[in-house]
């Protein structure tokens, strides 16, 4: 009985410590850093991606369309800008992934002729470039999915931090923008075992195809995740439903039938006042930490089942066999919109961080940036405003299709786009959730 009593006392102390540090985190005002900005013409810097070095978290990289890369060596306080170049062309949808040896990968769309939409070759592949020196220089890149005249779009990637293998999923269009009912969109998969130099042949992992109009009836939003055992998970949206697929043999085979795990009310294409376009595509992550929720799969997305747009969450504790009921993670009681969410699961602590735009405090188009944090496997979420000042978007300017966030051992770096008059820039907040429970 004495041992049980001491154990209970220890657990209670740990609970108090966790509550104390979470409250302290919530009470902070986070320093906002402008990573880069540009004068608005047809578009400015947007669609930002960010990655924290897994060997030295002081080294952080950021990216924005079409071909801009930024690197920091002081944890994100100061940044150096460069332009990415490749013989395959660099045409947007920037994706940054940190490898297990301190390297970084930059995945993007292609433009091999340099003629953009005037060329039939645009979007003919997904390109992956590697940097071994913290973003200061990049190789020319390898590529995946080359299947001209089909178009390759909206990719994301994940690195297995144990093996170093890179996995990528994306949408393949028979012909982007076509209204022909015979033209399909599908979710594709490829992997690289040699640090992005070469890639496996792309395979179609979606059982139900979509159309090619880049709308709710298109298969999109495929973000891969890797389990502690090396299983690969991915979810996407199509025709008002969120589909889930997995591979237990390193991507060789996948489920015979994709699993519908949630209704995507209103579909992934959403309408947000002040934006040219917006989406609520799902984001998939998996807990690979040594914590109590190791192996849990988490998916977040945005939909309007309550009449306004909210951020929703579901999880699986049995490798994707069953899923929890959708739970709203933005904690406001208003009918104001939250949109463009992205979620990261810290591979060391197992804590969840989700960043999104939020209009809960305003009756106009003013917009804040919020982050929700969960330290109990998504059972409860605490919301905090992380932007210092609101901004107001402009429908005449393309605002991009996503934000991003990365977390590693308590170093949490969200990234977002904001507009200030004639300037559009990408920003981060310095968030160090370093007070973790001790075993």
C-alpha positions in Angstrom: 0.0 0.0 0.0 2.9 2.3 0.7 4.2 1.9 -2.8 0.8 2.5 -4.3 0.5 5.7 -2.2 3.8 7.0 -3.4 3.0 6.2 -7.0 -0.2 8.1 -6.7 1.6 11.1 -5.2 4.1 11.0 -8.0 1.4 10.9 -10.7 -0.4 13.8 -8.9 2.8 15.9 -8.9 3.4 15.2 -12.6 -0.2 16.2 -13.3 0.3 19.5 -11.4 3.6 20.1 -13.2 1.9 19.6 -16.6 -1.0 21.9 -15.7 1.4 24.6 -14.4 3.6 24.6 -17.5 0.6 24.5 -19.9 -0.9 27.5 -18.1 2.4 29.3 -18.3 2.6 28.6 -22.0 -0.9 29.9 -22.5 -0.1 33.1 -20.6 2.8 34.0 -22.9 2.8 36.5 -25.7 4.9 34.9 -28.4 7.4 36.9 -30.3 6.5 37.1 -34.0 9.2 37.1 -36.6 8.8 38.1 -40.2 10.7 35.6 -42.2 10.3 37.4 -45.5 7.9 39.7 -47.4 7.3 41.0 -50.9 5.3 43.7 -52.6 1.9 42.3 -53.7 1.5 42.0 -57.5 -0.6 39.1 -58.7 0.7 37.1 -55.7 3.2 37.5 -52.9 5.0 35.1 -50.6 2.5 32.4 -49.4 2.0 28.7 -49.0 4.8 28.5 -46.4 6.4 25.4 -45.2 8.8 25.0 -42.3 11.1 22.3 -40.9 13.3 22.0 -37.8 16.7 20.2 -38.0 16.6 16.9 -36.2 20.3 17.1 -35.2 20.5 20.8 -34.4 17.1 22.4 -33.7 18.7 25.9 -34.0 18.8 25.3 -37.7 15.4 25.9 -39.2 14.3 26.2 -42.9 11.3 27.9 -44.4 9.9 28.1 -47.9 7.3 30.0 -49.9 6.0 30.1 -53.5 7.2 29.9 -56.0 10.9 29.3 -55.4 11.9 31.1 -52.2 13.9 29.4 -49.4 15.0 30.8 -46.1 17.3 29.5 -43.5 18.0 30.4 -39.8 20.8 29.3 -37.5 19.5 30.9 -34.3 16.2 29.1 -33.8 14.2 31.3 -36.2 15.1 34.8 -34.8 17.0 35.9 -38.0 16.7 34.6 -41.6 18.7 34.5 -44.8 16.8 34.3 -48.1 17.8 32.5 -51.3 16.1 31.4 -54.6 15.8 27.7 -55.3 16.9 26.5 -58.8 16.6 23.2 -60.6 16.9 22.0 -64.1 13.4 20.5 -63.7 12.0 24.0 -62.8 10.6 25.2 -59.5 6.8 25.9 -59.7 5.2 26.2 -56.2 3.6 23.9 -53.6 6.8 24.1 -51.5 7.2 21.2 -49.0 10.1 21.1 -46.5 11.0 17.9 -44.7 13.9 17.4 -42.2 15.8 14.1 -42.5 17.3 12.0 -39.8 20.9 12.9 -40.5 20.5 16.7 -40.4 19.7 17.1 -44.1 16.6 18.8 -45.5 14.4 18.0 -48.5 12.5 20.6 -50.6 9.7 19.1 -52.7 7.9 21.2 -55.3 6.1 21.1 -58.6 7.9 21.2 -61.9 8.4 23.6 -64.8 11.1 22.0 -67.0 10.8 24.4 -69.9 10.5 27.6 -67.9 7.5 28.6 -69.9 5.0 27.9 -67.1 1.4 27.5 -68.3 2.5 28.1 -71.9 4.1 24.7 -71.9 2.5 21.3 -71.9 5.3 20.0 -69.7 4.4 22.0 -66.6 3.5 19.8 -63.6 5.0 16.8 -65.4 6.6 15.5 -62.1 7.2 16.1 -58.4 10.8 17.3 -57.7 12.8 16.7 -54.5 16.0 18.6 -53.8 18.3 18.0 -50.9 20.5 20.3 -48.8 23.2 19.0 -46.5 24.4 22.3 -45.2 21.3 23.8 -43.5 19.7 25.3 -46.6 22.7 27.2 -48.0 23.0 25.0 -51.1 20.9 22.4 -52.8 21.4 19.6 -55.3 19.6 19.7 -58.7 17.1 17.1 -57.4 15.5 13.8 -58.1 11.9 13.3 -59.2 8.9 11.1 -59.0 5.7 10.5 -60.9 6.8 11.4 -64.4 3.9 10.3 -66.6 3.4 13.0 -69.2 0.9 14.2 -70.3 -0.7 13.6 -66.8 -0.2 16.4 -64.3 1.3 15.9 -60.8 0.2 18.3 -58.0 -0.3 19.0 -54.3 2.3 16.7 -52.8 3.5 16.2 -49.3 6.2 14.1 -47.7 7.5 12.5 -44.5 10.8 11.0 -43.4 11.1 7.8 -41.4 13.4 9.1 -38.7 14.6 5.5 -38.0 15.5 4.4 -41.5 15.8 7.7 -43.4 13.4 6.6 -46.1 11.3 9.4 -47.6 7.7 8.8 -48.5 5.6 11.1 -50.7 2.0 11.2 -51.7 0.3 13.5 -54.1 -2.6 14.0 -56.6 -2.2 12.9 -60.2 -4.6 14.5 -62.7 -5.2 12.9 -66.1 -5.5 16.5 -67.2 -5.6 19.4 -64.7 -8.7 21.5 -64.9 -10.6 19.2 -67.3 -14.4 18.9 -67.1 -14.3 15.6 -69.1 -16.0 12.9 -67.0 -13.5 10.4 -68.4 -10.6 12.3 -66.9 -9.6 11.1 -63.4 -7.6 12.3 -60.4 -5.9 9.7 -58.1 -3.7 9.6 -55.0 -0.2 8.5 -55.9 2.7 7.2 -53.7 6.5 6.9 -54.1 9.5 6.5 -51.8 13.2 7.1 -51.8 15.8 5.1 -49.9 18.8 7.1 -51.1 18.1 10.6 -49.7 15.9 11.7 -52.6 18.3 10.9 -55.4 16.0 8.3 -57.0 12.4 7.4 -56.4 10.3 4.2 -56.8 7.8 4.0 -59.5 4.7 5.9 -58.6 1.7 3.7 -57.7 -2.0 4.6 -57.4 -3.2 3.9 -53.8 -6.8 5.4 -54.2 -9.6 3.0 -55.0 -12.2 5.6 -55.8 -10.9 8.2 -58.4 -12.0 11.8 -58.5 -12.5 14.4 -61.2 -10.0 16.9 -62.6 -11.7 20.2 -61.8 -9.6 20.7 -58.6 -12.8 20.9 -56.5 -14.6 18.8 -53.8 -14.9 15.9 -56.3 -11.1 15.7 -56.7 -8.9 13.4 -54.7 -6.7 15.8 -52.6 -5.1 16.4 -49.3 -2.8 13.4 -49.1 -0.3 13.9 -46.3 1.6 10.8 -45.3 2.6 9.7 -41.8 4.9 6.9 -40.5 4.3 4.8 -37.4 6.9 3.6 -34.9 6.9 0.2 -36.7 7.3 1.8 -40.1 3.7 1.5 -41.3 2.7 4.2 -43.7 -0.6 6.1 -43.2 -2.3 8.6 -45.4 -5.8 10.3 -45.6 -7.4 12.4 -48.2 -10.7 14.0 -49.1 -13.0 13.2 -52.0 -16.7 13.7 -52.7 -17.5 14.8 -49.1 -15.7 12.0 -47.3 -12.3 11.5 -45.8 -10.6 8.3 -46.9 -7.8 6.4 -45.1 -5.3 4.0 -46.5 -2.2 2.3 -45.0 0.7 0.1 -45.9 2.4 -2.4 -43.5 5.2 -3.4 -46.0 7.0 -0.2 -46.7 4.6 0.9 -49.4 4.6 -2.2 -51.5 0.9 -3.0 -50.9 -2.0 -1.1 -49.5 -5.5 -1.8 -48.2 -7.7 -3.5 -50.8 -10.4 -1.0 -50.1 -9.9 2.6 -48.8 -11.6 3.2 -45.4 -14.0 6.1 -45.0 -13.2 7.4 -41.5 -15.2 10.7 -41.4 -17.7 12.8 -43.3 -16.2 15.9 -44.7 -19.2 18.2 -44.4 -19.4 20.6 -47.4 -16.3 19.0 -48.9 -12.7 20.1 -48.9 -13.3 23.2 -51.1 -14.5 25.9 -48.7 -15.5 29.6 -49.1 -13.9 32.0 -46.6 -14.8 35.7 -47.0 -11.8 37.7 -48.1 -10.0 34.8 -49.8 -9.9 33.9 -53.5 -10.1 30.2 -52.5 -9.6 28.0 -49.4 -9.7 24.4 -48.4 -10.2 22.2 -45.4 -8.0 19.3 -46.5 -7.0 16.6 -43.9 -3.6 16.5 -42.2 -2.4 13.1 -41.0 0.3 12.6 -38.3 1.4 9.8 -36.0 3.0 9.7 -32.6 6.4 8.1 -32.8 7.6 9.2 -29.4 8.3 6.9 -26.4 5.3 8.6 -24.6 2.0 7.0 -23.5 0.3 7.7 -26.8 3.0 6.1 -29.0 1.5 4.8 -32.3 -1.7 6.9 -32.2 -2.8 8.3 -35.6 -4.3 11.7 -35.6 -6.1 13.5 -38.4 -7.3 17.2 -38.4 -9.4 19.0 -41.0 -11.8 21.9 -41.5 -15.5 21.7 -42.3 -18.8 23.5 -41.7 -21.0 20.9 -40.0 -21.9 23.4 -37.3 -22.8 26.2 -39.8 -19.4 27.9 -39.6 -15.9 26.6 -40.4 -14.2 24.8 -37.4 -11.1 22.6 -37.0 -11.9 19.0 -36.4 -10.0 16.1 -35.0 -10.2 12.3 -35.0 -7.8 9.6 -33.8 -7.1 5.9 -34.1 -5.5 3.8 -31.4 -5.5 0.5 -33.3 -3.5 1.4 -36.4 -6.4 2.8 -38.3 -8.9 0.0 -37.8 -11.3 2.3 -35.9 -11.6 6.0 -35.4 -13.0 8.3 -32.7 -15.9 10.6 -33.3 -14.9 14.0 -34.7 -14.1 16.5 -32.0 -13.9 20.3 -32.4 -10.5 21.6 -31.3 -11.0 25.4 -31.6 -12.6 26.2 -28.2 -14.6 29.3 -29.1 -18.4 29.3 -28.8 -18.8 31.9 -31.6 -20.1 31.3 -35.1 -16.9 32.7 -36.5 -14.6 30.9 -38.9 -11.4 28.9 -38.3 -9.5 27.8 -41.4 -6.3 26.5 -43.0 -5.2 24.2 -40.2 -2.0 22.2 -40.0 -0.9 19.8 -37.3 2.4 18.5 -36.0 3.1 15.7 -33.5 6.4 16.2 -31.7 8.4 13.0 -32.2 10.1 13.3 -28.9 7.3 14.4 -26.5 4.3 13.2 -28.5 2.5 16.5 -27.9 0.1 17.8 -30.6 0.3 21.3 -32.0 -2.3 22.6 -34.6 -2.1 26.1 -36.1 -5.0 27.8 -37.9 -6.4 31.2 -38.8 -9.1 32.4 -36.5 -11.8 35.2 -36.6 -13.5 34.6 -33.2 -12.9 38.1 -32.0 -14.1 40.1 -35.1 -17.2 40.9 -37.0 -15.2 41.8 -40.1 -12.4 40.1 -42.1 -9.7 40.7 -39.5 -7.9 37.5 -38.8 -5.7 36.2 -36.0 -3.4 33.1 -35.9 -4.1 30.5 -33.2 -2.5 27.4 -32.0 -4.2 24.5 -30.2 -2.1 22.2 -28.1 -2.9 18.8 -26.7 -0.6 16.9 -24.3 -3.0 14.0 -23.7 -3.4 12.4 -27.1 -6.0 14.8 -28.3 -8.5 14.3 -25.5 -8.3 17.9 -24.5 -7.0 21.0 -26.4 -5.9 24.4 -25.1 -6.1 27.3 -27.6 -3.8 30.3 -27.6 -3.5 33.3 -29.9 0.1 33.3 -31.3 -0.1 36.3 -33.7 0.7 39.7 -32.1 -1.7 41.6 -34.4 -4.6 40.7 -36.7 -4.4 41.2 -40.5 -7.0 41.6 -43.2 -6.7 39.6 -46.5 -7.7 40.8 -49.9 -9.8 38.8 -52.4 -7.8 40.3 -55.3 -4.6 38.6 -54.2 -3.9 34.9 -54.1 -3.3 33.9 -50.5 -2.1 30.4 -50.9 -3.5 27.0 -50.0 -1.9 26.1 -46.6 0.1 27.0 -43.5 2.5 24.7 -41.7 4.0 23.8 -38.4 6.9 21.7 -37.2 7.8 20.6 -33.6 10.8 18.8 -32.3 11.6 18.2 -28.6 9.6 21.2 -27.5 10.9 23.5 -30.3 7.6 24.6 -31.9 7.7 26.7 -35.1 4.4 27.5 -36.8 4.4 29.4 -40.1 1.7 31.5 -41.7 1.0 34.1 -44.4 -0.3 37.6 -43.6 -1.0 40.8 -45.5 -0.1 44.3 -44.5 -1.2 46.9 -47.0 0.7 46.3 -50.2 3.0 43.7 -48.6 2.5 40.0 -48.2 4.8 38.1 -45.9 5.4 34.8 -44.1 5.8 34.8 -40.3 6.7 32.5 -37.5 6.4 32.6 -33.7 9.1 31.6 -31.2 7.4 28.9 -29.1 9.6 26.8 -26.9 7.5 24.3 -25.0 10.6 22.9 -23.2 9.2 22.2 -19.8 8.2 18.6 -20.2 7.1 16.0 -17.7 9.9 13.9 -16.3 9.4 10.1 -16.1 
